[in-house]
């Protein structure tokens, strides 16, 4: 699998999203992607209790540990490379998490418009 160039939604070099917990399609801490990444795990999102409950409700439980996969479960405040379509679904339902634009891959823009992502940008 060949990674797409590591460029973020702002047209700059992609910065890490999280190494604790380790995230990304490639589990490299970045929201890197490639043609095989059907889910487009490209939005670096900061988890909230509200978003985690929503994700569980729609069938993607990110908060329950799955030790058989080395997954400890996410909690509010964790950063995670989220599928762009799940982000948009949460946006449409009014419970989208904050987003680190510098750590979100430009491929996210195929699904999530920059104007929408900017509404949730993390202000540090």
N, C-alpha and C positions, 0 to 999 in steps of 0.2 A: 504494500500500500504506500503510495507516494503522497506525502502531505502537500496540501496547497501552501503557497507562500504565506508565512506568518505575518499577515498584515491585519490591523484592527479596523473597526468600522470608521475610524477617523483618518484612515490612510497612513497610519504610522506603524512602526514595528509592534507586534503583539507582545504584551507583557504577561507574566504569569497570572493565573486566576487563583489557584490554591494548590498547595502541597500538603495541607493538613485540614481537611481530608484531601487526599490525592484525587484530582479530577481530570476530566478531558477524555475524549474518545480514545486517545492513545495512552491515557493515564500517565501523562507527562507534566501535569500541572497547568497546562495551557489549553485554551479552547481551540486547538488545532483541529483541522478537518481534512477530509479527502473525499474522493468520489464514492468510496465504500461507506461513508458515514451517512446512512439513510436518514437518521434522525436530526442531522445538522446540529450537533452538540456545540453550538457556537456562541451562546450568550452567557457571559460571566455574570451570574445572578447571586445576590446576597439573600440567603433564605430568611423567610419570616414564618412565624407560626401559622399565619393566615394562608400563605402560599403552600406550605407543606400540607395543611389540611385539605386545601383545594386539590393538590396533586394526588393525594391519597384517594380523595373522593372520585376523581376521574380515572382511577386505575393505575397510577404510578406512585406507589408508596415509597417515598424517599426517606422517611423518618425511622422505619423499622430496621434494626440491624439484620444483616444477612451474612453471618460469619462464613458460610460456605463459599461466598464470593469475596471474602475479605472486606466486606462493606459494614461499617460500624453504624450506619444510619446518620442522617443529617439533622441538625438542630438550627434554630434561629441564629443568625449571625454567620453560619458557614457559607463559604463561597463555593459555587458549583457551576460547571459548564452545562447549561440547560439547553434542551432542544428549542430551537427558535419557534417552532410551531406551538409548543407548550407555553412558551412565554406569551405569544400572541393570544392564545386561548385564555390565559390568566388575565391579560390586558382586557380582553373583551368582557370578562366576567368581573372586572374591577378589583382584582387581587394580585396583580403582577408585582414581583419583587423589585428592589433596586437593582441597577445594572452598572457594572464597571465597564465603561465604553472602551477604555484602553486595553482591556483584557478580553473583549468580545471580538471574535473573528469577523472579518468583512463579509464572509459567506452568509452570515446572519441576515444581511441586507436583502437577500433574495426573498426572505420570508417576512422579516420584521423591518419596516421602514425606519430610517434613521430618526425621523421626526417622532416616532413612537418611542424608540429606545431612549431618546434624549429626555422624554418626559419622566423617566425613571432613573436618570443618571445619578450615580453616587457622588455626593458632594462631601469631600473629606476636608 
